[in-house]
Amino acid sequence: MNVRQALRSPSNFNIRLEYSGKNYENVSNRSNKFWACRSNGDGTVTVTWGRMRSEGTSIVKPFSYFVKKVSEKLNKGYVDTANPYGFAR
């Protein structure tokens, strides 16, 4: 499921966004982070974030947190790993 589908169907989703940290100003800056969100089916989501190849840190938040944060992450350069080319395929 991609981000757009999760926003329409908040009851059952598992999203993972990844960020390589590559940019034109500083090519050597490679963050390699992830941000993942899974619905709990009760109006809350479990959010996990951290460095790639790590277990990360998790916290439970209301669904409204997902709606706000996912757009922030996409604007920062994170890529939806289910749909790495953006919303439209």
HELIX and SHEET records of a PDB file:
HELIX    1   1 VAL A    3  ARG A    8  1                                   6    
HELIX    2   2 PHE A   63  LYS A   76  1                                  14    
SHEET    1   A 5 THR A  57  PRO A  62  0                                        
SHEET    2   A 5 THR A  44  ARG A  51 -1                                        
SHEET    3   A 5 LYS A  33  SER A  39 -1                                        
SHEET    4   A 5 ASN A  14  TYR A  19 -1                                        
SHEET    5   A 5 VAL A  79  ASP A  80 -1                                        
END                                                                             
